[in-house]
Amino acid sequence: MTEKGSHLVLFPTVASPLGDTNRWSADVHGWCYDFDELRNFQRTTANLLRRSLKLPKGVPDPPFFRERATGFVVENRGKLAVEIAHAGTPAVSMFTKRNGHYRGTLSIEFTPDPANTSQTAHGSWKTVLAARQVELGLTAQGTVHLPGLRGLSIISDIDDTIKFTNVGNKRELLANTFLRSFRSIEGMPELFQRLAQPEVSFHYISATPWQMYGAVAGFLAEHNFPEGSIHLRKFALKDATILKKIFPAYKKKRKVIESLMLRFPQRKFLLIGDTGEKDPELYGEIARKYPEQTLGICVRNVSVEAPDSLRYRRAFAHVPSDSWVVYEDALRLEEQFLPGLLAKWKNAEDPVPPVLPIATGQQAS
């Protein structure tokens, strides 16, 4: 549970190189808010969430509820100056908006060096930004990931792709989001770990609101998913009916994916999602618009359509048939589809792509 008092957060973002120099343009995104559990969970917003979840009145809140709902009931701090700095870079001031969030970019200097310890567990480059809010005496640090000019970028949805959510059933979605322990999709943490190499960057995109950043980051860390940038959704809780619309956010996903592709025109992209919402249609459009950058598309089948249904033929029209797959489980994806894609990358790139060491008969866990 979040401690009482004022808080400053910096979210994990990404930076892109500025030409052939050692300068990078780093995304900055953070949040400033106040929290008092006793007072905040008596607010109308907390009661709105309880009603939406059909929680009984007059009884203690169930496990996970307060931890997951905290971001929705905090008091956001707007109109505050936050200083953002990086080693060797003068600080830049950014201002929080009404929702407590602040955004911008910072030009930083960073030279990848094998002796430098600024690397993820799988060897990709990262660095740290520092944030300071003087009046409240708050400081924070946040990771910025630095993909190279070339390599493989894996863009992955979260809900029903790597985390079980059941987005298709709104009642179950809310229960799995606010009331139950998070569960990973079988085999996906292990698959992502085997894909993790120094030339590979990860970008997690979800329609989950930013209010749940702590829970999302905790899930990724607990289940050993590789480090990467996190891209969630701006969301304002105004009434009970809007809760049912928490997750659809196709325009946000498209904006994030296209931004990454435009910033890294020489990198290849592997798009991973599921069929529960509009990932097939969105990814198909992206592949047609950026055919040279789209290495492949993998969507987990969570709907009633068969993998060879009209829906997917339309979604992936004019996308090479060996570049997309609708899969049922991580083992089939790993054994039957990804080796061909990675071989295609190997033929086009100098860096050695990931090798998936799957022994015969091995089961994903």
Beta strands, then each sheet from edge to edge (+ up, - down):
strand 1: 5-10
strand 2: 13-17
strand 3: 23-35
strand 4: 75-76
strand 5: 81-86
strand 6: 89-95
strand 7: 101-109
strand 8: 126-133
strand 9: 138-145
strand 10: 152-157
strand 11: 200-209
strand 12: 229-233
strand 13: 268-274
strand 14: 294-300
strand 15: 324-327
sheet 1: 1+ 3- 2+ 9+ 8- 5+ 6-
sheet 2: 1+ 3- 4+
sheet 3: 1+ 3- 7+
sheet 4: 12+ 11+ 10+ 13+ 14+ 15+
end
